Structures are given as C-alpha cells and as structure tokens.
Amino acid sequence: MTSNATHVLESAGNSLMRQLLDQRFGDGSIYLVSSEQRVIFHRGRAEGLITEDGRITTSGRRFLAMWAD
C-alpha cells in the first residue's frame, strides 16, 4: 500500500473516531448509533481514548481538541 493510500485510510479512521467521541452524554459516556461503530469503539478503548466502562478519557478529549476548528 502506498503512503498516500495509508494516509487516506488513517484520515478516514480518525474521522470515524472523532465522530464517535463526539457522540457522548453529559457524563462522558459514549453511545453507539450503529452496530458498525463497535469496531471503532473497541479501537478507541485499545488506544486509551475510551475507558473500559465506555467514557471518553483525557486522551480522548485531547484527540478531539487536535481536530477542532
């Protein structure tokens, strides 16, 4: 895979992760709007962006802040 293709896939993954992390209740709990988001949710937990009980972490908030306009 070329580095450009890798970058496109990574950007798409980051976009999906941002969307998921933005889907949260006031207490920080992440909610899923589709079953397809479960894969992204598990990736977020593995990367430390989401806690084991499904809340956004400080790292998750920093991740979102990196992409804020």
PQR file with spaces between the fields and no chain letter, atoms N, CA, C, O and H, PARSE charges and radii, in Angstrom:
ATOM       1  N    MET     1       0.853   -1.171    0.000 -0.4000 1.5000
ATOM       2  CA   MET     1       0.000    0.000    0.000 -0.0000 2.0000
ATOM       3  C    MET     1       0.895    1.229    0.000  0.5500 1.7000
ATOM       4  O    MET     1       1.884    1.289    0.730 -0.5500 1.4000
ATOM       5  N    THR     2       0.550    2.182   -0.801 -0.4000 1.5000
ATOM       6  CA   THR     2       1.350    3.404   -0.877 -0.0000 2.0000
ATOM       7  C    THR     2       1.128    4.249    0.368  0.5500 1.7000
ATOM       8  O    THR     2       0.134    4.082    1.074 -0.5500 1.4000
ATOM       9  H    THR     2      -0.254    2.134   -1.394  0.4000 1.0000
ATOM      10  N    SER     3       2.050    5.146    0.626 -0.4000 1.5000
ATOM      11  CA   SER     3       1.910    6.003    1.806 -0.0000 2.0000
ATOM      12  C    SER     3       0.693    6.915    1.673  0.5500 1.7000
ATOM      13  O    SER     3       0.065    7.251    2.677 -0.5500 1.4000
ATOM      14  H    SER     3       2.858    5.281    0.052  0.4000 1.0000
ATOM      15  N    ASN     4       0.350    7.321    0.450 -0.4000 1.5000
ATOM      16  CA   ASN     4      -0.829    8.158    0.237 -0.0000 2.0000
ATOM      17  C    ASN     4      -2.095    7.382    0.589  0.5500 1.7000
ATOM      18  O    ASN     4      -2.990    7.920    1.242 -0.5500 1.4000
ATOM      19  H    ASN     4       0.860    7.049   -0.366  0.4000 1.0000
ATOM      20  N    ALA     5      -2.175    6.128    0.163 -0.4000 1.5000
ATOM      21  CA   ALA     5      -3.340    5.302    0.477 -0.0000 2.0000
ATOM      22  C    ALA     5      -3.432    5.070    1.983  0.5500 1.7000
ATOM      23  O    ALA     5      -4.521    5.086    2.556 -0.5500 1.4000
ATOM      24  H    ALA     5      -1.448    5.691   -0.368  0.4000 1.0000
ATOM      25  N    THR     6      -2.292    4.855    2.612 -0.4000 1.5000
ATOM      26  CA   THR     6      -2.269    4.672    4.061 -0.0000 2.0000
ATOM      27  C    THR     6      -2.774    5.924    4.757  0.5500 1.7000
ATOM      28  O    THR     6      -3.539    5.839    5.717 -0.5500 1.4000
ATOM      29  H    THR     6      -1.407    4.841    2.147  0.4000 1.0000
ATOM      30  N    HIS     7      -2.346    7.090    4.273 -0.4000 1.5000
ATOM      31  CA   HIS     7      -2.785    8.358    4.861 -0.0000 2.0000
ATOM      32  C    HIS     7      -4.297    8.530    4.715  0.5500 1.7000
ATOM      33  O    HIS     7      -4.962    8.981    5.648 -0.5500 1.4000
ATOM      34  H    HIS     7      -1.724    7.159    3.493  0.4000 1.0000
ATOM      35  N    VAL     8      -4.836    8.175    3.564 -0.4000 1.5000
ATOM      36  CA   VAL     8      -6.285    8.296    3.334 -0.0000 2.0000
ATOM      37  C    VAL     8      -7.036    7.397    4.291  0.5500 1.7000
ATOM      38  O    VAL     8      -8.028    7.817    4.886 -0.5500 1.4000
ATOM      39  H    VAL     8      -4.296    7.808    2.806  0.4000 1.0000
ATOM      40  N    LEU     9      -6.572    6.148    4.453 -0.4000 1.5000
ATOM      41  CA   LEU     9      -7.229    5.222    5.379 -0.0000 2.0000
ATOM      42  C    LEU     9      -7.133    5.719    6.815  0.5500 1.7000
ATOM      43  O    LEU     9      -8.096    5.634    7.577 -0.5500 1.4000
ATOM      44  H    LEU     9      -5.766    5.806    3.969  0.4000 1.0000
ATOM      45  N    GLU    10      -5.966    6.238    7.179 -0.4000 1.5000
ATOM      46  CA   GLU    10      -5.775    6.761    8.531 -0.0000 2.0000
ATOM      47  C    GLU    10      -6.680    7.961    8.773  0.5500 1.7000
ATOM      48  O    GLU    10      -7.281    8.077    9.841 -0.5500 1.4000
ATOM      49  H    GLU    10      -5.183    6.307    6.560  0.4000 1.0000
ATOM      50  N    SER    11      -6.784    8.849    7.798 -0.4000 1.5000
ATOM      51  CA   SER    11      -7.652   10.016    7.930 -0.0000 2.0000
ATOM      52  C    SER    11      -9.109    9.602    8.087  0.5500 1.7000
ATOM      53  O    SER    11      -9.842   10.180    8.890 -0.5500 1.4000
ATOM      54  H    SER    11      -6.296    8.754    6.930  0.4000 1.0000
ATOM      55  N    ALA    12      -9.522    8.611    7.325 -0.4000 1.5000
ATOM      56  CA   ALA    12     -10.901    8.114    7.429 -0.0000 2.0000
ATOM      57  C    ALA    12     -11.138    7.532    8.815  0.5500 1.7000
ATOM      58  O    ALA    12     -12.187    7.757    9.419 -0.5500 1.4000
ATOM      59  H    ALA    12      -8.927    8.142    6.672  0.4000 1.0000
ATOM      60  N    GLY    13     -10.163    6.786    9.316 -0.4000 1.5000
ATOM      61  CA   GLY    13     -10.287    6.216   10.657 -0.0000 2.0000
ATOM      62  C    GLY    13     -10.347    7.290   11.723  0.5500 1.7000
ATOM      63  O    GLY    13     -11.127    7.182   12.669 -0.5500 1.4000
ATOM      64  H    GLY    13      -9.311    6.604    8.826  0.4000 1.0000
ATOM      65  N    ASN    14      -9.530    8.330   11.582 -0.4000 1.5000
ATOM      66  CA   ASN    14      -9.552    9.440   12.535 -0.0000 2.0000
ATOM      67  C    ASN    14     -10.884   10.166   12.489  0.5500 1.7000
ATOM      68  O    ASN    14     -11.401   10.588   13.523 -0.5500 1.4000
ATOM      69  H    ASN    14      -8.896    8.418   10.814  0.4000 1.0000
ATOM      70  N    SER    15     -11.434   10.312   11.310 -0.4000 1.5000
ATOM      71  CA   SER    15     -12.736   10.962   11.169 -0.0000 2.0000
ATOM      72  C    SER    15     -13.819   10.158   11.877  0.5500 1.7000
ATOM      73  O    SER    15     -14.662   10.723   12.574 -0.5500 1.4000
ATOM      74  H    SER    15     -11.015    9.969   10.469  0.4000 1.0000
ATOM      75  N    LEU    16     -13.796    8.845   11.697 -0.4000 1.5000
ATOM      76  CA   LEU    16     -14.774    7.984   12.362 -0.0000 2.0000
ATOM      77  C    LEU    16     -14.599    8.031   13.876  0.5500 1.7000
ATOM      78  O    LEU    16     -15.578    8.029   14.623 -0.5500 1.4000
ATOM      79  H    LEU    16     -13.112    8.386   11.131  0.4000 1.0000
ATOM      80  N    MET    17     -13.343    8.073   14.324 -0.4000 1.5000
ATOM      81  CA   MET    17     -13.083    8.138   15.766 -0.0000 2.0000
ATOM      82  C    MET    17     -13.577    9.464   16.329  0.5500 1.7000
ATOM      83  O    MET    17     -14.189    9.485   17.397 -0.5500 1.4000
ATOM      84  H    MET    17     -12.548    8.074   13.718  0.4000 1.0000
ATOM      85  N    ARG    18     -13.327   10.563   15.639 -0.4000 1.5000
ATOM      86  CA   ARG    18     -13.810   11.874   16.099 -0.0000 2.0000
ATOM      87  C    ARG    18     -15.327   11.869   16.206  0.5500 1.7000
ATOM      88  O    ARG    18     -15.894   12.350   17.187 -0.5500 1.4000
ATOM      89  H    ARG    18     -12.830   10.546   14.771  0.4000 1.0000
ATOM      90  N    GLN    19     -15.970   11.325   15.199 -0.4000 1.5000
ATOM      91  CA   GLN    19     -17.435   11.265   15.203 -0.0000 2.0000
ATOM      92  C    GLN    19     -17.922   10.470   16.410  0.5500 1.7000
ATOM      93  O    GLN    19     -18.858   10.888   17.092 -0.5500 1.4000
ATOM      94  H    GLN    19     -15.510   10.934   14.402  0.4000 1.0000
ATOM      95  N    LEU    20     -17.298    9.335   16.676 -0.4000 1.5000
ATOM      96  CA   LEU    20     -17.709    8.504   17.805 -0.0000 2.0000
ATOM      97  C    LEU    20     -17.484    9.226   19.128  0.5500 1.7000
ATOM      98  O    LEU    20     -18.363    9.222   19.990 -0.5500 1.4000
ATOM      99  H    LEU    20     -16.538    8.995   16.122  0.4000 1.0000
ATOM     100  N    LEU    21     -16.323    9.843   19.300 -0.4000 1.5000
ATOM     101  CA   LEU    21     -16.022   10.528   20.557 -0.0000 2.0000
ATOM     102  C    LEU    21     -16.939   11.721   20.790  0.5500 1.7000
ATOM     103  O    LEU    21     -17.168   12.117   21.933 -0.5500 1.4000
ATOM     104  H    LEU    21     -15.609    9.846   18.600  0.4000 1.0000
ATOM     105  N    ASP    22     -17.460   12.291   19.722 -0.4000 1.5000
ATOM     106  CA   ASP    22     -18.416   13.401   19.849 -0.0000 2.0000
ATOM     107  C    ASP    22     -19.811   12.927   20.254  0.5500 1.7000
ATOM     108  O    ASP    22     -20.644   13.731   20.674 -0.5500 1.4000
ATOM     109  H    ASP    22     -17.275   11.970   18.793  0.4000 1.0000
ATOM     110  N    GLN    23     -20.063   11.645   20.130 -0.4000 1.5000
ATOM     111  CA   GLN    23     -21.370   11.067   20.486 -0.0000 2.0000
ATOM     112  C    GLN    23     -21.321   10.654   21.951  0.5500 1.7000
ATOM     113  O    GLN    23     -21.101    9.484   22.265 -0.5500 1.4000
ATOM     114  H    GLN    23     -19.387   10.992   19.789  0.4000 1.0000
ATOM     115  N    ARG    24     -21.523   11.607   22.838 -0.4000 1.5000
ATOM     116  CA   ARG    24     -21.465   11.265   24.250 -0.0000 2.0000
ATOM     117  C    ARG    24     -22.492   12.064   25.028  0.5500 1.7000
ATOM     118  O    ARG    24     -22.919   13.152   24.641 -0.5500 1.4000
ATOM     119  H    ARG    24     -21.701   12.558   22.583  0.4000 1.0000
ATOM     120  N    PHE    25     -22.859   11.468   26.137 -0.4000 1.5000
ATOM     121  CA   PHE    25     -23.772   12.109   27.061 -0.0000 2.0000
ATOM     122  C    PHE    25     -22.994   13.088   27.924  0.5500 1.7000
ATOM     123  O    PHE    25     -21.766   13.136   27.846 -0.5500 1.4000
ATOM     124  H    PHE    25     -22.512   10.585   26.452  0.4000 1.0000
ATOM     125  N    GLY    26     -23.684   13.867   28.744 -0.4000 1.5000
ATOM     126  CA   GLY    26     -23.049   14.856   29.602 -0.0000 2.0000
ATOM     127  C    GLY    26     -22.032   14.279   30.566  0.5500 1.7000
ATOM     128  O    GLY    26     -21.089   14.968   30.954 -0.5500 1.4000
ATOM     129  H    GLY    26     -24.681   13.829   28.807  0.4000 1.0000
ATOM     130  N    ASP    27     -22.208   13.017   30.963 -0.4000 1.5000
ATOM     131  CA   ASP    27     -21.260   12.401   31.894 -0.0000 2.0000
ATOM     132  C    ASP    27     -20.044   11.820   31.179  0.5500 1.7000
ATOM     133  O    ASP    27     -19.175   11.225   31.816 -0.5500 1.4000
ATOM     134  H    ASP    27     -22.974   12.457   30.648  0.4000 1.0000
ATOM     135  N    GLY    28     -19.978   11.991   29.844 -0.4000 1.5000
ATOM     136  CA   GLY    28     -18.840   11.493   29.075 -0.0000 2.0000
ATOM     137  C    GLY    28     -19.020   10.110   28.502  0.5500 1.7000
ATOM     138  O    GLY    28     -18.128    9.606   27.819 -0.5500 1.4000
ATOM     139  H    GLY    28     -20.684   12.475   29.327  0.4000 1.0000
ATOM     140  N    SER    29     -20.159    9.476   28.766 -0.4000 1.5000
ATOM     141  CA   SER    29     -20.415    8.142   28.238 -0.0000 2.0000
ATOM     142  C    SER    29     -20.622    8.195   26.732  0.5500 1.7000
ATOM     143  O    SER    29     -21.418    8.988   26.229 -0.5500 1.4000
ATOM     144  H    SER    29     -20.883    9.885   29.321  0.4000 1.0000
ATOM     145  N    ILE    30     -19.899    7.343   26.021 -0.4000 1.5000
ATOM     146  CA   ILE    30     -20.013    7.250   24.564 -0.0000 2.0000
ATOM     147  C    ILE    30     -21.211    6.369   24.236  0.5500 1.7000
ATOM     148  O    ILE    30     -21.419    5.342   24.883 -0.5500 1.4000
ATOM     149  H    ILE    30     -19.252    6.699   26.429  0.4000 1.0000
ATOM     150  N    TYR    31     -21.995    6.757   23.247 -0.4000 1.5000
ATOM     151  CA   TYR    31     -23.073    5.894   22.789 -0.0000 2.0000
ATOM     152  C    TYR    31     -22.892    5.591   21.305  0.5500 1.7000
ATOM     153  O    TYR    31     -22.375    6.402   20.536 -0.5500 1.4000
ATOM     154  H    TYR    31     -21.826    7.591   22.722  0.4000 1.0000
ATOM     155  N    LEU    32     -23.332    4.410   20.940 -0.4000 1.5000
ATOM     156  CA   LEU    32     -23.210    3.951   19.554 -0.0000 2.0000
ATOM     157  C    LEU    32     -24.545    4.134   18.854  0.5500 1.7000
ATOM     158  O    LEU    32     -25.592    3.784   19.399 -0.5500 1.4000
ATOM     159  H    LEU    32     -23.752    3.752   21.564  0.4000 1.0000
ATOM     160  N    VAL    33     -24.508    4.685   17.641 -0.4000 1.5000
ATOM     161  CA   VAL    33     -25.738    4.853   16.871 -0.0000 2.0000
ATOM     162  C    VAL    33     -25.927    3.736   15.856  0.5500 1.7000
ATOM     163  O    VAL    33     -26.996    3.603   15.262 -0.5500 1.4000
ATOM     164  H    VAL    33     -23.658    4.969   17.198  0.4000 1.0000
ATOM     165  N    SER    34     -24.882    2.930   15.660 -0.4000 1.5000
ATOM     166  CA   SER    34     -24.994    1.787   14.756 -0.0000 2.0000
ATOM     167  C    SER    34     -24.060    0.682   15.229  0.5500 1.7000
ATOM     168  O    SER    34     -23.078    0.939   15.926 -0.5500 1.4000
ATOM     169  H    SER    34     -24.013    3.038   16.144  0.4000 1.0000
ATOM     170  N    SER    35     -24.370   -0.526   14.850 -0.4000 1.5000
ATOM     171  CA   SER    35     -23.541   -1.658   15.256 -0.0000 2.0000
ATOM     172  C    SER    35     -22.160   -1.598   14.606  0.5500 1.7000
ATOM     173  O    SER    35     -21.208   -2.165   15.141 -0.5500 1.4000
ATOM     174  H    SER    35     -25.167   -0.735   14.284  0.4000 1.0000
ATOM     175  N    GLU    36     -22.032   -0.922   13.460 -0.4000 1.5000
ATOM     176  CA   GLU    36     -20.746   -0.806   12.785 -0.0000 2.0000
ATOM     177  C    GLU    36     -19.747    0.008   13.613  0.5500 1.7000
ATOM     178  O    GLU    36     -18.538   -0.156   13.455 -0.5500 1.4000
ATOM     179  H    GLU    36     -22.805   -0.461   13.025  0.4000 1.0000
ATOM     180  N    GLN    37     -20.238    0.871   14.481 -0.4000 1.5000
ATOM     181  CA   GLN    37     -19.355    1.700   15.289 -0.0000 2.0000
ATOM     182  C    GLN    37     -18.642    0.908   16.383  0.5500 1.7000
ATOM     183  O    GLN    37     -17.700    1.411   16.995 -0.5500 1.4000
ATOM     184  H    GLN    37     -21.221    1.004   14.609  0.4000 1.0000
ATOM     185  N    ARG    38     -19.077   -0.307   16.631 -0.4000 1.5000
ATOM     186  CA   ARG    38     -18.472   -1.121   17.683 -0.0000 2.0000
ATOM     187  C    ARG    38     -16.974   -1.338   17.439  0.5500 1.7000
ATOM     188  O    ARG    38     -16.189   -1.340   18.387 -0.5500 1.4000
ATOM     189  H    ARG    38     -19.843   -0.716   16.133  0.4000 1.0000
ATOM     190  N    VAL    39     -16.576   -1.520   16.188 -0.4000 1.5000
ATOM     191  CA   VAL    39     -15.160   -1.709   15.858 -0.0000 2.0000
ATOM     192  C    VAL    39     -14.358   -0.462   16.226  0.5500 1.7000
ATOM     193  O    VAL    39     -13.277   -0.567   16.806 -0.5500 1.4000
ATOM     194  H    VAL    39     -17.213   -1.519   15.417  0.4000 1.0000
ATOM     195  N    ILE    40     -14.881    0.710   15.895 -0.4000 1.5000
ATOM     196  CA   ILE    40     -14.210    1.965   16.221 -0.0000 2.0000
ATOM     197  C    ILE    40     -14.163    2.141   17.739  0.5500 1.7000
ATOM     198  O    ILE    40     -13.157    2.595   18.283 -0.5500 1.4000
ATOM     199  H    ILE    40     -15.759    0.795   15.424  0.4000 1.0000
ATOM     200  N    PHE    41     -15.252    1.781   18.421 -0.4000 1.5000
ATOM     201  CA   PHE    41     -15.313    1.864   19.876 -0.0000 2.0000
ATOM     202  C    PHE    41     -14.201    1.020   20.503  0.5500 1.7000
ATOM     203  O    PHE    41     -13.496    1.487   21.397 -0.5500 1.4000
ATOM     204  H    PHE    41     -16.070    1.411   17.979  0.4000 1.0000
ATOM     205  N    HIS    42     -14.047   -0.209   20.042 -0.4000 1.5000
ATOM     206  CA   HIS    42     -13.002   -1.092   20.581 -0.0000 2.0000
ATOM     207  C    HIS    42     -11.605   -0.548   20.273  0.5500 1.7000
ATOM     208  O    HIS    42     -10.700   -0.654   21.101 -0.5500 1.4000
ATOM     209  H    HIS    42     -14.621   -0.589   19.316  0.4000 1.0000
ATOM     210  N    ARG    43     -11.432    0.030   19.092 -0.4000 1.5000
ATOM     211  CA   ARG    43     -10.151    0.652   18.760 -0.0000 2.0000
ATOM     212  C    ARG    43      -9.862    1.816   19.705  0.5500 1.7000
ATOM     213  O    ARG    43      -8.734    1.978   20.172 -0.5500 1.4000
ATOM     214  H    ARG    43     -12.168    0.116   18.419  0.4000 1.0000
ATOM     215  N    GLY    44     -10.882    2.623   19.984 -0.4000 1.5000
ATOM     216  CA   GLY    44     -10.728    3.742   20.909 -0.0000 2.0000
ATOM     217  C    GLY    44     -10.344    3.279   22.307  0.5500 1.7000
ATOM     218  O    GLY    44      -9.523    3.914   22.969 -0.5500 1.4000
ATOM     219  H    GLY    44     -11.798    2.491   19.605  0.4000 1.0000
ATOM     220  N    ARG    45     -10.932    2.179   22.760 -0.4000 1.5000
ATOM     221  CA   ARG    45     -10.551    1.626   24.069 -0.0000 2.0000
ATOM     222  C    ARG    45      -9.114    1.142   24.038  0.5500 1.7000
ATOM     223  O    ARG    45      -8.361    1.384   24.982 -0.5500 1.4000
ATOM     224  H    ARG    45     -11.599    1.663   22.222  0.4000 1.0000
ATOM     225  N    ALA    46      -8.719    0.463   22.972 -0.4000 1.5000
ATOM     226  CA   ALA    46      -7.356   -0.056   22.854 -0.0000 2.0000
ATOM     227  C    ALA    46      -6.328    1.072   22.820  0.5500 1.7000
ATOM     228  O    ALA    46      -5.211    0.913   23.314 -0.5500 1.4000
ATOM     229  H    ALA    46      -9.331    0.266   22.205  0.4000 1.0000
ATOM     230  N    GLU    47      -6.702    2.206   22.238 -0.4000 1.5000
ATOM     231  CA   GLU    47      -5.792    3.351   22.125 -0.0000 2.0000
ATOM     232  C    GLU    47      -5.851    4.286   23.329  0.5500 1.7000
ATOM     233  O    GLU    47      -5.147    5.296   23.366 -0.5500 1.4000
ATOM     234  H    GLU    47      -7.609    2.335   21.836  0.4000 1.0000
ATOM     235  N    GLY    48      -6.691    3.955   24.316 -0.4000 1.5000
ATOM     236  CA   GLY    48      -6.773    4.768   25.526 -0.0000 2.0000
ATOM     237  C    GLY    48      -7.618    6.020   25.392  0.5500 1.7000
ATOM     238  O    GLY    48      -7.516    6.929   26.216 -0.5500 1.4000
ATOM     239  H    GLY    48      -7.262    3.136   24.286  0.4000 1.0000
ATOM     240  N    LEU    49      -8.455    6.079   24.357 -0.4000 1.5000
ATOM     241  CA   LEU    49      -9.323    7.237   24.153 -0.0000 2.0000
ATOM     242  C    LEU    49     -10.662    7.071   24.866  0.5500 1.7000
ATOM     243  O    LEU    49     -11.371    8.043   25.124 -0.5500 1.4000
ATOM     244  H    LEU    49      -8.539    5.341   23.688  0.4000 1.0000
ATOM     245  N    ILE    50     -10.993    5.817   25.178 -0.4000 1.5000
ATOM     246  CA   ILE    50     -12.258    5.466   25.827 -0.0000 2.0000
ATOM     247  C    ILE    50     -11.927    4.521   26.980  0.5500 1.7000
ATOM     248  O    ILE    50     -11.128    3.597   26.824 -0.5500 1.4000
ATOM     249  H    ILE    50     -10.417    5.027   24.968  0.4000 1.0000
ATOM     250  N    THR    51     -12.547    4.757   28.144 -0.4000 1.5000
ATOM     251  CA   THR    51     -12.308    3.899   29.301 -0.0000 2.0000
ATOM     252  C    THR    51     -12.986    2.547   29.111  0.5500 1.7000
ATOM     253  O    THR    51     -13.781    2.361   28.189 -0.5500 1.4000
ATOM     254  H    THR    51     -13.196    5.507   28.271  0.4000 1.0000
ATOM     255  N    GLU    52     -12.664    1.613   29.990 -0.4000 1.5000
ATOM     256  CA   GLU    52     -13.275    0.282   29.939 -0.0000 2.0000
ATOM     257  C    GLU    52     -14.790    0.352   30.120  0.5500 1.7000
ATOM     258  O    GLU    52     -15.519   -0.473   29.570 -0.5500 1.4000
ATOM     259  H    GLU    52     -12.018    1.764   30.739  0.4000 1.0000
ATOM     260  N    ASP    53     -15.268    1.334   30.890 -0.4000 1.5000
ATOM     261  CA   ASP    53     -16.713    1.453   31.090 -0.0000 2.0000
ATOM     262  C    ASP    53     -17.389    2.361   30.064  0.5500 1.7000
ATOM     263  O    ASP    53     -18.566    2.689   30.208 -0.5500 1.4000
ATOM     264  H    ASP    53     -14.676    2.004   31.338  0.4000 1.0000
ATOM     265  N    GLY    54     -16.638    2.774   29.011 -0.4000 1.5000
ATOM     266  CA   GLY    54     -17.249    3.471   27.887 -0.0000 2.0000
ATOM     267  C    GLY    54     -17.302    4.973   27.961  0.5500 1.7000
ATOM     268  O    GLY    54     -18.134    5.587   27.293 -0.5500 1.4000
ATOM     269  H    GLY    54     -15.681    2.507   28.894  0.4000 1.0000
ATOM     270  N    ARG    55     -16.441    5.592   28.752 -0.4000 1.5000
ATOM     271  CA   ARG    55     -16.408    7.053   28.843 -0.0000 2.0000
ATOM     272  C    ARG    55     -15.178    7.594   28.129  0.5500 1.7000
ATOM     273  O    ARG    55     -14.159    6.913   28.019 -0.5500 1.4000
ATOM     274  H    ARG    55     -15.765    5.093   29.294  0.4000 1.0000
ATOM     275  N    ILE    56     -15.285    8.815   27.652 -0.4000 1.5000
ATOM     276  CA   ILE    56     -14.145    9.453   26.992 -0.0000 2.0000
ATOM     277  C    ILE    56     -13.067    9.760   28.041  0.5500 1.7000
ATOM     278  O    ILE    56     -13.377   10.204   29.146 -0.5500 1.4000
ATOM     279  H    ILE    56     -16.113    9.368   27.742  0.4000 1.0000
ATOM     280  N    THR    57     -11.825    9.526   27.691 -0.4000 1.5000
ATOM     281  CA   THR    57     -10.706    9.785   28.593 -0.0000 2.0000
ATOM     282  C    THR    57     -10.133   11.176   28.330  0.5500 1.7000
ATOM     283  O    THR    57     -10.538   11.866   27.394 -0.5500 1.4000
ATOM     284  H    THR    57     -11.573    9.166   26.793  0.4000 1.0000
ATOM     285  N    THR    58      -9.192   11.566   29.167 -0.4000 1.5000
ATOM     286  CA   THR    58      -8.490   12.826   28.941 -0.0000 2.0000
ATOM     287  C    THR    58      -7.777   12.780   27.596  0.5500 1.7000
ATOM     288  O    THR    58      -7.765   13.771   26.867 -0.5500 1.4000
ATOM     289  H    THR    58      -8.863   11.005   29.928  0.4000 1.0000
ATOM     290  N    SER    59      -7.188   11.650   27.265 -0.4000 1.5000
ATOM     291  CA   SER    59      -6.534   11.485   25.957 -0.0000 2.0000
ATOM     292  C    SER    59      -7.536   11.619   24.825  0.5500 1.7000
ATOM     293  O    SER    59      -7.223   12.189   23.780 -0.5500 1.4000
ATOM     294  H    SER    59      -7.198   10.844   27.858  0.4000 1.0000
ATOM     295  N    GLY    60      -8.737   11.099   25.025 -0.4000 1.5000
ATOM     296  CA   GLY    60      -9.788   11.228   24.016 -0.0000 2.0000
ATOM     297  C    GLY    60     -10.184   12.681   23.803  0.5500 1.7000
ATOM     298  O    GLY    60     -10.429   13.108   22.674 -0.5500 1.4000
ATOM     299  H    GLY    60      -8.991   10.636   25.874  0.4000 1.0000
ATOM     300  N    ARG    61     -10.244   13.433   24.885 -0.4000 1.5000
ATOM     301  CA   ARG    61     -10.565   14.865   24.776 -0.0000 2.0000
ATOM     302  C    ARG    61      -9.448   15.619   24.050  0.5500 1.7000
ATOM     303  O    ARG    61      -9.712   16.517   23.250 -0.5500 1.4000
ATOM     304  H    ARG    61     -10.045   13.087   25.802  0.4000 1.0000
ATOM     305  N    ARG    62      -8.204   15.244   24.338 -0.4000 1.5000
ATOM     306  CA   ARG    62      -7.076   15.876   23.629 -0.0000 2.0000
ATOM     307  C    ARG    62      -7.121   15.523   22.146  0.5500 1.7000
ATOM     308  O    ARG    62      -6.851   16.374   21.299 -0.5500 1.4000
ATOM     309  H    ARG    62      -7.990   14.515   24.988  0.4000 1.0000
ATOM     310  N    PHE    63      -7.459   14.275   21.827 -0.4000 1.5000
ATOM     311  CA   PHE    63      -7.586   13.847   20.432 -0.0000 2.0000
ATOM     312  C    PHE    63      -8.606   14.716   19.717  0.5500 1.7000
ATOM     313  O    PHE    63      -8.349   15.185   18.608 -0.5500 1.4000
ATOM     314  H    PHE    63      -7.678   13.583   22.516  0.4000 1.0000
ATOM     315  N    LEU    64      -9.763   14.938   20.337 -0.4000 1.5000
ATOM     316  CA   LEU    64     -10.788   15.794   19.728 -0.0000 2.0000
ATOM     317  C    LEU    64     -10.288   17.227   19.571  0.5500 1.7000
ATOM     318  O    LEU    64     -10.549   17.870   18.554 -0.5500 1.4000
ATOM     319  H    LEU    64      -9.972   14.557   21.238  0.4000 1.0000
ATOM     320  N    ALA    65      -9.574   17.724   20.573 -0.4000 1.5000
ATOM     321  CA   ALA    65      -9.077   19.099   20.529 -0.0000 2.0000
ATOM     322  C    ALA    65      -8.091   19.305   19.387  0.5500 1.7000
ATOM     323  O    ALA    65      -8.024   20.393   18.815 -0.5500 1.4000
ATOM     324  H    ALA    65      -9.363   17.201   21.399  0.4000 1.0000
ATOM     325  N    MET    66      -7.326   18.270   19.050 -0.4000 1.5000
ATOM     326  CA   MET    66      -6.365   18.376   17.933 -0.0000 2.0000
ATOM     327  C    MET    66      -7.076   18.670   16.619  0.5500 1.7000
ATOM     328  O    MET    66      -6.508   19.300   15.727 -0.5500 1.4000
ATOM     329  H    MET    66      -7.381   17.386   19.515  0.4000 1.0000
ATOM     330  N    TRP    67      -8.312   18.216   16.502 -0.4000 1.5000
ATOM     331  CA   TRP    67      -9.052   18.327   15.240 -0.0000 2.0000
ATOM     332  C    TRP    67     -10.074   19.448   15.273  0.5500 1.7000
ATOM     333  O    TRP    67     -10.792   19.654   14.294 -0.5500 1.4000
ATOM     334  H    TRP    67      -8.773   17.705   17.227  0.4000 1.0000
ATOM     335  N    ALA    68     -10.154   20.174   16.375 -0.4000 1.5000
ATOM     336  CA   ALA    68     -11.142   21.257   16.480 -0.0000 2.0000
ATOM     337  C    ALA    68     -10.788   22.384   15.501  0.5500 1.7000
ATOM     338  O    ALA    68      -9.618   22.659   15.235 -0.5500 1.4000
ATOM     339  H    ALA    68      -9.570   20.006   17.169  0.4000 1.0000
ATOM     340  N    ASP    69     -11.809   23.003   14.993 -0.4000 1.5000
ATOM     341  CA   ASP    69     -11.631   24.125   14.050 -0.0000 2.0000
ATOM     342  C    ASP    69     -11.226   25.383   14.757  0.5500 1.7000
ATOM     343  O    ASP    69     -11.036   26.418   14.118 -0.5500 1.4000
ATOM     344  H    ASP    69     -12.759   22.779   15.209  0.4000 1.0000
